[in-house]
Amino acid sequence: MELHLKRLIIGGLKKVYEIGRIFRNEGVSFKHNPEFTMMESYEAYADYNDVMNRVEENGLFRCSGSIGTTSVQFGDTTIEFKPAGGRDCPFRDADYTISQQH
């Protein structure tokens, strides 16, 4: 996937992306799920801040589009993906210790 996208950027396209099913059968165990969906994107002249913003916007869009809301209930905790009070980057302020508690 990656090489063809990079060639398009070198060829003059400013932004490219691909969403695809990935199949990997590594024989890890019968519990291992060898397939998943991955999105890969490249943008000319973008730095890490641009990439972070794009990922955050995409996550917010996918969350609201798939479940109709920007908040998710996880155990006793409500996780809000929408920026609050002037914050423009919700994932930068997230408390990632929640996943370690469950």
Biopython code that builds the backbone (N, CA, C, O; Angstrom):
import numpy as np
from Bio.PDB.StructureBuilder import StructureBuilder

atoms = [
    (1, "MET", "N", (0.816, -1.187, 0.000)),
    (1, "MET", "CA", (0.000, 0.000, 0.000)),
    (1, "MET", "C", (0.866, 1.259, 0.000)),
    (1, "MET", "O", (0.639, 2.181, -0.783)),
    (2, "GLU", "N", (1.817, 1.282, 0.851)),
    (2, "GLU", "CA", (2.564, 2.506, 1.135)),
    (2, "GLU", "C", (3.367, 3.014, -0.059)),
    (2, "GLU", "O", (3.378, 4.219, -0.310)),
    (3, "LEU", "N", (4.022, 2.157, -0.783)),
    (3, "LEU", "CA", (4.900, 2.579, -1.869)),
    (3, "LEU", "C", (4.133, 3.281, -2.982)),
    (3, "LEU", "O", (4.605, 4.286, -3.515)),
    (4, "HIS", "N", (2.966, 2.773, -3.341)),
    (4, "HIS", "CA", (2.176, 3.388, -4.408)),
    (4, "HIS", "C", (1.684, 4.780, -3.999)),
    (4, "HIS", "O", (1.650, 5.692, -4.825)),
    (5, "LEU", "N", (1.310, 4.941, -2.742)),
    (5, "LEU", "CA", (0.861, 6.247, -2.262)),
    (5, "LEU", "C", (2.005, 7.262, -2.272)),
    (5, "LEU", "O", (1.811, 8.419, -2.644)),
    (6, "LYS", "N", (3.172, 6.833, -1.870)),
    (6, "LYS", "CA", (4.330, 7.732, -1.871)),
    (6, "LYS", "C", (4.705, 8.145, -3.291)),
    (6, "LYS", "O", (5.139, 9.274, -3.517)),
    (7, "ARG", "N", (4.539, 7.243, -4.235)),
    (7, "ARG", "CA", (4.820, 7.591, -5.629)),
    (7, "ARG", "C", (3.846, 8.656, -6.136)),
    (7, "ARG", "O", (4.229, 9.529, -6.916)),
    (8, "LEU", "N", (2.597, 8.586, -5.697)),
    (8, "LEU", "CA", (1.621, 9.599, -6.100)),
    (8, "LEU", "C", (1.979, 10.973, -5.532)),
    (8, "LEU", "O", (1.806, 11.986, -6.209)),
    (9, "ILE", "N", (2.472, 11.012, -4.305)),
    (9, "ILE", "CA", (2.903, 12.279, -3.701)),
    (9, "ILE", "C", (4.095, 12.844, -4.487)),
    (9, "ILE", "O", (4.135, 14.040, -4.778)),
    (10, "ILE", "N", (5.046, 12.000, -4.823)),
    (10, "ILE", "CA", (6.204, 12.440, -5.603)),
    (10, "ILE", "C", (5.763, 12.915, -6.980)),
    (10, "ILE", "O", (6.368, 13.823, -7.549)),
    (11, "GLY", "N", (4.703, 12.302, -7.522)),
    (11, "GLY", "CA", (4.182, 12.680, -8.832)),
    (11, "GLY", "C", (3.419, 13.992, -8.848)),
    (11, "GLY", "O", (3.073, 14.483, -9.922)),
    (12, "GLY", "N", (3.144, 14.577, -7.676)),
    (12, "GLY", "CA", (2.530, 15.890, -7.655)),
    (12, "GLY", "C", (1.195, 15.995, -6.937)),
    (12, "GLY", "O", (0.695, 17.105, -6.752)),
    (13, "LEU", "N", (0.601, 14.885, -6.527)),
    (13, "LEU", "CA", (-0.643, 14.980, -5.761)),
    (13, "LEU", "C", (-0.330, 15.496, -4.365)),
    (13, "LEU", "O", (0.683, 15.120, -3.774)),
    (14, "LYS", "N", (-1.190, 16.351, -3.838)),
    (14, "LYS", "CA", (-0.927, 16.953, -2.526)),
    (14, "LYS", "C", (-1.339, 16.058, -1.364)),
    (14, "LYS", "O", (-0.675, 16.039, -0.328)),
    (15, "LYS", "N", (-2.434, 15.317, -1.531)),
    (15, "LYS", "CA", (-2.922, 14.430, -0.481)),
    (15, "LYS", "C", (-3.410, 13.130, -1.103)),
    (15, "LYS", "O", (-4.081, 13.141, -2.135)),
    (16, "VAL", "N", (-3.074, 12.022, -0.476)),
    (16, "VAL", "CA", (-3.572, 10.717, -0.923)),
    (16, "VAL", "C", (-3.911, 9.876, 0.299)),
    (16, "VAL", "O", (-3.311, 10.038, 1.362)),
    (17, "TYR", "N", (-4.874, 8.983, 0.141)),
    (17, "TYR", "CA", (-5.197, 8.052, 1.211)),
    (17, "TYR", "C", (-5.730, 6.764, 0.605)),
    (17, "TYR", "O", (-6.130, 6.721, -0.559)),
    (18, "GLU", "N", (-5.725, 5.733, 1.408)),
    (18, "GLU", "CA", (-6.251, 4.444, 0.998)),
    (18, "GLU", "C", (-6.827, 3.751, 2.234)),
    (18, "GLU", "O", (-6.203, 3.719, 3.295)),
    (19, "ILE", "N", (-7.992, 3.216, 2.076)),
    (19, "ILE", "CA", (-8.608, 2.413, 3.130)),
    (19, "ILE", "C", (-8.712, 0.999, 2.584)),
    (19, "ILE", "O", (-9.299, 0.781, 1.524)),
    (20, "GLY", "N", (-8.146, 0.042, 3.298)),
    (20, "GLY", "CA", (-8.136, -1.319, 2.775)),
    (20, "GLY", "C", (-8.189, -2.370, 3.858)),
    (20, "GLY", "O", (-7.810, -2.136, 5.005)),
    (21, "ARG", "N", (-8.671, -3.535, 3.464)),
    (21, "ARG", "CA", (-8.663, -4.696, 4.343)),
    (21, "ARG", "C", (-7.273, -5.320, 4.297)),
    (21, "ARG", "O", (-6.713, -5.538, 3.223)),
    (22, "ILE", "N", (-6.737, -5.598, 5.455)),
    (22, "ILE", "CA", (-5.416, -6.192, 5.576)),
    (22, "ILE", "C", (-5.594, -7.619, 6.093)),
    (22, "ILE", "O", (-6.283, -7.846, 7.088)),
    (23, "PHE", "N", (-4.976, -8.564, 5.417)),
    (23, "PHE", "CA", (-5.062, -9.968, 5.818)),
    (23, "PHE", "C", (-3.664, -10.465, 6.150)),
    (23, "PHE", "O", (-2.776, -10.483, 5.298)),
    (24, "ARG", "N", (-3.487, -10.864, 7.386)),
    (24, "ARG", "CA", (-2.197, -11.400, 7.818)),
    (24, "ARG", "C", (-2.439, -12.692, 8.570)),
    (24, "ARG", "O", (-3.106, -12.705, 9.604)),
    (25, "ASN", "N", (-1.908, -13.749, 8.060)),
    (25, "ASN", "CA", (-2.044, -15.035, 8.719)),
    (25, "ASN", "C", (-0.668, -15.445, 9.207)),
    (25, "ASN", "O", (0.082, -16.125, 8.507)),
    (26, "GLU", "N", (-0.356, -15.026, 10.401)),
    (26, "GLU", "CA", (0.977, -15.274, 10.938)),
    (26, "GLU", "C", (1.044, -16.524, 11.797)),
    (26, "GLU", "O", (2.099, -16.859, 12.336)),
    (27, "GLY", "N", (-0.089, -17.216, 11.923)),
    (27, "GLY", "CA", (-0.091, -18.440, 12.693)),
    (27, "GLY", "C", (0.180, -18.235, 14.163)),
    (27, "GLY", "O", (0.705, -19.136, 14.816)),
    (28, "VAL", "N", (-0.160, -17.081, 14.709)),
    (28, "VAL", "CA", (0.114, -16.779, 16.105)),
    (28, "VAL", "C", (-0.675, -17.716, 17.005)),
    (28, "VAL", "O", (-0.103, -18.413, 17.843)),
    (29, "SER", "N", (-1.987, -17.731, 16.828)),
    (29, "SER", "CA", (-2.829, -18.645, 17.583)),
    (29, "SER", "C", (-4.215, -18.637, 16.951)),
    (29, "SER", "O", (-4.503, -17.817, 16.080)),
    (30, "PHE", "N", (-5.057, -19.542, 17.387)),
    (30, "PHE", "CA", (-6.413, -19.575, 16.859)),
    (30, "PHE", "C", (-7.233, -18.398, 17.359)),
    (30, "PHE", "O", (-8.298, -18.118, 16.810)),
    (31, "LYS", "N", (-6.759, -17.694, 18.399)),
    (31, "LYS", "CA", (-7.441, -16.512, 18.914)),
    (31, "LYS", "C", (-7.038, -15.242, 18.164)),
    (31, "LYS", "O", (-7.690, -14.206, 18.300)),
    (32, "HIS", "N", (-5.990, -15.319, 17.390)),
    (32, "HIS", "CA", (-5.477, -14.153, 16.663)),
    (32, "HIS", "C", (-6.374, -13.847, 15.476)),
    (32, "HIS", "O", (-6.652, -14.726, 14.660)),
    (33, "ASN", "N", (-6.832, -12.592, 15.376)),
    (33, "ASN", "CA", (-7.642, -12.169, 14.236)),
    (33, "ASN", "C", (-6.714, -11.621, 13.159)),
    (33, "ASN", "O", (-6.151, -10.540, 13.332)),
    (34, "PRO", "N", (-6.541, -12.340, 12.049)),
    (34, "PRO", "CA", (-5.555, -11.941, 11.051)),
    (34, "PRO", "C", (-6.028, -10.874, 10.070)),
    (34, "PRO", "O", (-5.288, -10.533, 9.147)),
    (35, "GLU", "N", (-7.234, -10.334, 10.238)),
    (35, "GLU", "CA", (-7.675, -9.318, 9.302)),
    (35, "GLU", "C", (-8.176, -8.081, 10.039)),
    (35, "GLU", "O", (-8.767, -8.176, 11.115)),
    (36, "PHE", "N", (-7.931, -6.944, 9.450)),
    (36, "PHE", "CA", (-8.361, -5.679, 10.028)),
    (36, "PHE", "C", (-8.419, -4.651, 8.916)),
    (36, "PHE", "O", (-7.906, -4.885, 7.822)),
    (37, "THR", "N", (-9.039, -3.519, 9.187)),
    (37, "THR", "CA", (-9.130, -2.433, 8.217)),
    (37, "THR", "C", (-8.157, -1.341, 8.637)),
    (37, "THR", "O", (-8.071, -0.979, 9.811)),
    (38, "MET", "N", (-7.425, -0.825, 7.654)),
    (38, "MET", "CA", (-6.427, 0.183, 7.948)),
    (38, "MET", "C", (-6.587, 1.353, 6.975)),
    (38, "MET", "O", (-6.877, 1.159, 5.795)),
    (39, "MET", "N", (-6.394, 2.558, 7.485)),
    (39, "MET", "CA", (-6.347, 3.732, 6.627)),
    (39, "MET", "C", (-4.940, 4.286, 6.654)),
    (39, "MET", "O", (-4.349, 4.495, 7.714)),
    (40, "GLU", "N", (-4.424, 4.517, 5.475)),
    (40, "GLU", "CA", (-3.076, 5.048, 5.345)),
    (40, "GLU", "C", (-3.168, 6.336, 4.540)),
    (40, "GLU", "O", (-3.832, 6.363, 3.504)),
    (41, "SER", "N", (-2.518, 7.402, 4.991)),
    (41, "SER", "CA", (-2.601, 8.667, 4.272)),
    (41, "SER", "C", (-1.252, 9.374, 4.274)),
    (41, "SER", "O", (-0.436, 9.212, 5.182)),
    (42, "TYR", "N", (-1.052, 10.158, 3.229)),
    (42, "TYR", "CA", (0.153, 10.970, 3.103)),
    (42, "TYR", "C", (-0.254, 12.344, 2.598)),
    (42, "TYR", "O", (-1.188, 12.478, 1.807)),
    (43, "GLU", "N", (0.456, 13.364, 3.064)),
    (43, "GLU", "CA", (0.162, 14.733, 2.658)),
    (43, "GLU", "C", (1.479, 15.463, 2.450)),
    (43, "GLU", "O", (2.348, 15.462, 3.322)),
    (44, "ALA", "N", (1.618, 16.085, 1.286)),
    (44, "ALA", "CA", (2.837, 16.828, 0.984)),
    (44, "ALA", "C", (2.940, 18.047, 1.890)),
    (44, "ALA", "O", (1.936, 18.706, 2.162)),
    (45, "TYR", "N", (4.132, 18.347, 2.352)),
    (45, "TYR", "CA", (4.443, 19.531, 3.145)),
    (45, "TYR", "C", (3.704, 19.576, 4.484)),
    (45, "TYR", "O", (3.517, 20.657, 5.043)),
    (46, "ALA", "N", (3.290, 18.447, 4.997)),
    (46, "ALA", "CA", (2.607, 18.400, 6.298)),
    (46, "ALA", "C", (3.613, 17.999, 7.370)),
    (46, "ALA", "O", (4.491, 17.169, 7.136)),
    (47, "ASP", "N", (3.473, 18.597, 8.543)),
    (47, "ASP", "CA", (4.311, 18.194, 9.665)),
    (47, "ASP", "C", (3.465, 17.386, 10.657)),
    (47, "ASP", "O", (2.303, 17.083, 10.384)),
    (48, "TYR", "N", (4.039, 17.048, 11.782)),
    (48, "TYR", "CA", (3.338, 16.187, 12.733)),
    (48, "TYR", "C", (2.087, 16.846, 13.301)),
    (48, "TYR", "O", (1.134, 16.152, 13.655)),
    (49, "ASN", "N", (2.074, 18.179, 13.396)),
    (49, "ASN", "CA", (0.868, 18.859, 13.878)),
    (49, "ASN", "C", (-0.295, 18.685, 12.900)),
    (49, "ASN", "O", (-1.437, 18.479, 13.312)),
    (50, "ASP", "N", (0.004, 18.768, 11.609)),
    (50, "ASP", "CA", (-1.028, 18.559, 10.599)),
    (50, "ASP", "C", (-1.567, 17.130, 10.663)),
    (50, "ASP", "O", (-2.771, 16.907, 10.533)),
    (51, "VAL", "N", (-0.676, 16.178, 10.861)),
    (51, "VAL", "CA", (-1.085, 14.777, 10.944)),
    (51, "VAL", "C", (-1.948, 14.546, 12.188)),
    (51, "VAL", "O", (-2.962, 13.851, 12.118)),
    (52, "MET", "N", (-1.553, 15.120, 13.316)),
    (52, "MET", "CA", (-2.355, 14.982, 14.538)),
    (52, "MET", "C", (-3.740, 15.574, 14.353)),
    (52, "MET", "O", (-4.734, 14.965, 14.749)),
    (53, "ASN", "N", (-3.817, 16.758, 13.753)),
    (53, "ASN", "CA", (-5.118, 17.383, 13.512)),
    (53, "ASN", "C", (-5.982, 16.533, 12.596)),
    (53, "ASN", "O", (-7.182, 16.390, 12.831)),
    (54, "ARG", "N", (-5.387, 15.971, 11.557)),
    (54, "ARG", "CA", (-6.129, 15.140, 10.611)),
    (54, "ARG", "C", (-6.664, 13.882, 11.301)),
    (54, "ARG", "O", (-7.811, 13.496, 11.079)),
    (55, "VAL", "N", (-5.849, 13.248, 12.127)),
    (55, "VAL", "CA", (-6.278, 12.044, 12.846)),
    (55, "VAL", "C", (-7.404, 12.379, 13.825)),
    (55, "VAL", "O", (-8.375, 11.629, 13.931)),
    (56, "GLU", "N", (-7.283, 13.485, 14.533)),
    (56, "GLU", "CA", (-8.323, 13.884, 15.483)),
    (56, "GLU", "C", (-9.628, 14.220, 14.777)),
    (56, "GLU", "O", (-10.699, 13.823, 15.235)),
    (57, "GLU", "N", (-9.552, 14.946, 13.667)),
    (57, "GLU", "CA", (-10.758, 15.265, 12.899)),
    (57, "GLU", "C", (-11.408, 13.996, 12.357)),
    (57, "GLU", "O", (-12.631, 13.854, 12.389)),
    (58, "ASN", "N", (-10.593, 13.088, 11.864)),
    (58, "ASN", "CA", (-11.100, 11.835, 11.324)),
    (58, "ASN", "C", (-11.762, 10.996, 12.417)),
    (58, "ASN", "O", (-12.828, 10.422, 12.197)),
    (59, "GLY", "N", (-11.141, 10.923, 13.583)),
    (59, "GLY", "CA", (-11.719, 10.162, 14.690)),
    (59, "GLY", "C", (-13.052, 10.725, 15.136)),
    (59, "GLY", "O", (-13.993, 9.974, 15.390)),
    (60, "LEU", "N", (-13.138, 12.043, 15.232)),
    (60, "LEU", "CA", (-14.387, 12.699, 15.619)),
    (60, "LEU", "C", (-15.466, 12.464, 14.575)),
    (60, "LEU", "O", (-16.614, 12.184, 14.918)),
    (61, "PHE", "N", (-15.106, 12.576, 13.308)),
    (61, "PHE", "CA", (-16.057, 12.355, 12.220)),
    (61, "PHE", "C", (-16.557, 10.912, 12.214)),
    (61, "PHE", "O", (-17.755, 10.674, 12.060)),
    (62, "ARG", "N", (-15.652, 9.951, 12.380)),
    (62, "ARG", "CA", (-16.032, 8.527, 12.379)),
    (62, "ARG", "C", (-16.911, 8.198, 13.573)),
    (62, "ARG", "O", (-17.878, 7.447, 13.447)),
    (63, "CYS", "N", (-16.582, 8.751, 14.724)),
    (63, "CYS", "CA", (-17.356, 8.491, 15.934)),
    (63, "CYS", "C", (-18.776, 9.018, 15.785)),
    (63, "CYS", "O", (-19.736, 8.293, 16.048)),
    (64, "SER", "N", (-18.919, 10.264, 15.366)),
    (64, "SER", "CA", (-20.259, 10.835, 15.235)),
    (64, "SER", "C", (-21.026, 10.205, 14.080)),
    (64, "SER", "O", (-22.251, 10.100, 14.140)),
    (65, "GLY", "N", (-20.333, 9.789, 13.039)),
    (65, "GLY", "CA", (-21.000, 9.180, 11.899)),
    (65, "GLY", "C", (-21.433, 7.743, 12.135)),
    (65, "GLY", "O", (-22.456, 7.308, 11.604)),
    (66, "SER", "N", (-20.672, 7.006, 12.920)),
    (66, "SER", "CA", (-20.986, 5.587, 13.101)),
    (66, "SER", "C", (-21.967, 5.329, 14.237)),
    (66, "SER", "O", (-22.826, 4.456, 14.120)),
    (67, "ILE", "N", (-21.854, 6.075, 15.336)),
    (67, "ILE", "CA", (-22.759, 5.824, 16.460)),
    (67, "ILE", "C", (-23.695, 6.995, 16.739)),
    (67, "ILE", "O", (-24.537, 6.919, 17.633)),
    (68, "GLY", "N", (-23.550, 8.079, 15.976)),
    (68, "GLY", "CA", (-24.459, 9.209, 16.099)),
    (68, "GLY", "C", (-24.187, 10.149, 17.254)),
    (68, "GLY", "O", (-24.980, 11.056, 17.507)),
    (69, "THR", "N", (-23.101, 9.957, 17.951)),
    (69, "THR", "CA", (-22.747, 10.827, 19.071)),
    (69, "THR", "C", (-21.233, 10.901, 19.175)),
    (69, "THR", "O", (-20.521, 10.106, 18.561)),
    (70, "THR", "N", (-20.748, 11.851, 19.948)),
    (70, "THR", "CA", (-19.303, 11.986, 20.117)),
    (70, "THR", "C", (-18.841, 11.492, 21.480)),
    (70, "THR", "O", (-17.689, 11.704, 21.857)),
    (71, "SER", "N", (-19.731, 10.834, 22.224)),
    (71, "SER", "CA", (-19.325, 10.280, 23.521)),
    (71, "SER", "C", (-19.610, 8.785, 23.554)),
    (71, "SER", "O", (-20.560, 8.296, 22.945)),
    (72, "VAL", "N", (-18.762, 8.082, 24.281)),
    (72, "VAL", "CA", (-18.846, 6.628, 24.383)),
    (72, "VAL", "C", (-18.807, 6.241, 25.854)),
    (72, "VAL", "O", (-18.011, 6.786, 26.619)),
    (73, "GLN", "N", (-19.646, 5.321, 26.248)),
    (73, "GLN", "CA", (-19.637, 4.812, 27.618)),
    (73, "GLN", "C", (-18.678, 3.635, 27.691)),
    (73, "GLN", "O", (-18.808, 2.675, 26.933)),
    (74, "PHE", "N", (-17.718, 3.708, 28.599)),
    (74, "PHE", "CA", (-16.737, 2.638, 28.800)),
    (74, "PHE", "C", (-16.726, 2.299, 30.277)),
    (74, "PHE", "O", (-16.075, 2.978, 31.071)),
    (75, "GLY", "N", (-17.450, 1.245, 30.650)),
    (75, "GLY", "CA", (-17.597, 0.915, 32.061)),
    (75, "GLY", "C", (-18.380, 2.011, 32.756)),
    (75, "GLY", "O", (-19.490, 2.348, 32.343)),
    (76, "ASP", "N", (-17.805, 2.566, 33.806)),
    (76, "ASP", "CA", (-18.434, 3.670, 34.534)),
    (76, "ASP", "C", (-18.002, 5.036, 34.002)),
    (76, "ASP", "O", (-18.433, 6.068, 34.518)),
    (77, "THR", "N", (-17.166, 5.046, 32.989)),
    (77, "THR", "CA", (-16.592, 6.283, 32.481)),
    (77, "THR", "C", (-17.201, 6.657, 31.135)),
    (77, "THR", "O", (-17.387, 5.799, 30.272)),
    (78, "THR", "N", (-17.508, 7.933, 30.960)),
    (78, "THR", "CA", (-17.949, 8.446, 29.671)),
    (78, "THR", "C", (-16.766, 9.129, 29.009)),
    (78, "THR", "O", (-16.171, 10.045, 29.575)),
    (79, "ILE", "N", (-16.431, 8.683, 27.816)),
    (79, "ILE", "CA", (-15.322, 9.260, 27.061)),
    (79, "ILE", "C", (-15.911, 10.195, 26.024)),
    (79, "ILE", "O", (-16.712, 9.776, 25.188)),
    (80, "GLU", "N", (-15.520, 11.460, 26.072)),
    (80, "GLU", "CA", (-16.017, 12.481, 25.155)),
    (80, "GLU", "C", (-14.934, 12.785, 24.125)),
    (80, "GLU", "O", (-13.816, 13.158, 24.479)),
    (81, "PHE", "N", (-15.275, 12.622, 22.844)),
    (81, "PHE", "CA", (-14.316, 12.866, 21.773)),
    (81, "PHE", "C", (-14.404, 14.281, 21.217)),
    (81, "PHE", "O", (-13.523, 14.709, 20.471)),
    (82, "LYS", "N", (-15.450, 15.005, 21.569)),
    (82, "LYS", "CA", (-15.627, 16.361, 21.067)),
    (82, "LYS", "C", (-14.826, 17.329, 21.932)),
    (82, "LYS", "O", (-14.846, 17.220, 23.158)),
    (83, "PRO", "N", (-14.120, 18.276, 21.310)),
    (83, "PRO", "CA", (-13.360, 19.256, 22.091)),
    (83, "PRO", "C", (-14.285, 20.069, 22.994)),
    (83, "PRO", "O", (-15.395, 20.423, 22.597)),
    (84, "ALA", "N", (-13.828, 20.359, 24.193)),
    (84, "ALA", "CA", (-14.642, 21.132, 25.143)),
    (84, "ALA", "C", (-13.933, 22.424, 25.499)),
    (84, "ALA", "O", (-12.719, 22.438, 25.699)),
    (85, "GLY", "N", (-14.681, 23.497, 25.578)),
    (85, "GLY", "CA", (-14.158, 24.763, 26.101)),
    (85, "GLY", "C", (-12.988, 25.337, 25.353)),
    (85, "GLY", "O", (-12.014, 25.763, 25.975)),
    (86, "GLY", "N", (-13.047, 25.365, 24.046)),
    (86, "GLY", "CA", (-11.996, 26.005, 23.281)),
    (86, "GLY", "C", (-10.831, 25.100, 22.915)),
    (86, "GLY", "O", (-9.949, 25.500, 22.155)),
    (87, "ARG", "N", (-10.821, 23.893, 23.445)),
    (87, "ARG", "CA", (-9.761, 22.984, 23.031)),
    (87, "ARG", "C", (-10.019, 22.552, 21.601)),
    (87, "ARG", "O", (-11.158, 22.274, 21.226)),
    (88, "ASP", "N", (-8.980, 22.496, 20.815)),
    (88, "ASP", "CA", (-9.156, 22.056, 19.440)),
    (88, "ASP", "C", (-8.565, 20.669, 19.200)),
    (88, "ASP", "O", (-8.578, 20.181, 18.071)),
    (89, "CYS", "N", (-8.054, 20.038, 20.236)),
    (89, "CYS", "CA", (-7.414, 18.735, 20.076)),
    (89, "CYS", "C", (-7.823, 17.811, 21.218)),
    (89, "CYS", "O", (-7.113, 17.741, 22.222)),
    (90, "PRO", "N", (-8.944, 17.099, 21.099)),
    (90, "PRO", "CA", (-9.425, 16.293, 22.219)),
    (90, "PRO", "C", (-8.511, 15.137, 22.603)),
    (90, "PRO", "O", (-8.426, 14.805, 23.785)),
    (91, "PHE", "N", (-7.826, 14.512, 21.650)),
    (91, "PHE", "CA", (-7.040, 13.332, 21.979)),
    (91, "PHE", "C", (-5.752, 13.678, 22.705)),
    (91, "PHE", "O", (-5.195, 12.832, 23.405)),
    (92, "ARG", "N", (-5.273, 14.891, 22.555)),
    (92, "ARG", "CA", (-4.062, 15.304, 23.263)),
    (92, "ARG", "C", (-4.314, 15.414, 24.759)),
    (92, "ARG", "O", (-3.398, 15.257, 25.566)),
    (93, "ASP", "N", (-5.569, 15.688, 25.123)),
    (93, "ASP", "CA", (-5.917, 15.852, 26.526)),
    (93, "ASP", "C", (-6.529, 14.597, 27.139)),
    (93, "ASP", "O", (-6.936, 14.615, 28.301)),
    (94, "ALA", "N", (-6.600, 13.525, 26.388)),
    (94, "ALA", "CA", (-7.251, 12.307, 26.872)),
    (94, "ALA", "C", (-6.433, 11.659, 27.984)),
    (94, "ALA", "O", (-5.205, 11.744, 27.999)),
    (95, "ASP", "N", (-7.121, 11.022, 28.900)),
    (95, "ASP", "CA", (-6.482, 10.285, 29.982)),
    (95, "ASP", "C", (-6.409, 8.822, 29.558)),
    (95, "ASP", "O", (-7.409, 8.107, 29.619)),
    (96, "TYR", "N", (-5.241, 8.379, 29.133)),
    (96, "TYR", "CA", (-5.088, 7.032, 28.608)),
    (96, "TYR", "C", (-4.924, 5.981, 29.700)),
    (96, "TYR", "O", (-4.708, 4.808, 29.393)),
    (97, "THR", "N", (-5.022, 6.374, 30.963)),
    (97, "THR", "CA", (-4.922, 5.388, 32.031)),
    (97, "THR", "C", (-6.227, 4.626, 32.220)),
    (97, "THR", "O", (-6.253, 3.628, 32.940)),
    (98, "ILE", "N", (-7.315, 5.075, 31.587)),
    (98, "ILE", "CA", (-8.617, 4.393, 31.713)),
    (98, "ILE", "C", (-8.498, 2.958, 31.247)),
    (98, "ILE", "O", (-9.036, 2.057, 31.891)),
    (99, "SER", "N", (-7.797, 2.720, 30.130)),
    (99, "SER", "CA", (-7.713, 1.363, 29.583)),
    (99, "SER", "C", (-6.926, 0.429, 30.512)),
    (99, "SER", "O", (-7.128, -0.785, 30.474)),
    (100, "GLN", "N", (-6.050, 0.967, 31.326)),
    (100, "GLN", "CA", (-5.271, 0.135, 32.232)),
    (100, "GLN", "C", (-6.077, -0.290, 33.449)),
    (100, "GLN", "O", (-5.708, -1.246, 34.131)),
    (101, "GLN", "N", (-7.184, 0.412, 33.734)),
    (101, "GLN", "CA", (-7.990, 0.095, 34.907)),
    (101, "GLN", "C", (-8.937, -1.068, 34.660)),
    (101, "GLN", "O", (-9.416, -1.683, 35.612)),
    (102, "HIS", "N", (-9.218, -1.385, 33.390)),
    (102, "HIS", "CA", (-10.205, -2.435, 33.087)),
    (102, "HIS", "C", (-9.547, -3.678, 32.566)),
    (102, "HIS", "O", (-10.228, -4.657, 32.263)),
]
sb = StructureBuilder()
sb.init_structure("model")
sb.init_model(0)
sb.init_chain("A")
sb.init_seg("    ")
for serial, (resi, resn, name, xyz) in enumerate(atoms, 1):
    if name == "N":
        sb.init_residue(resn, " ", resi, " ")
    sb.init_atom(name, np.array(xyz, "f"), 0.0, 1.0, " ", f" {name:<3s}", serial, name[0])
structure = sb.get_structure()
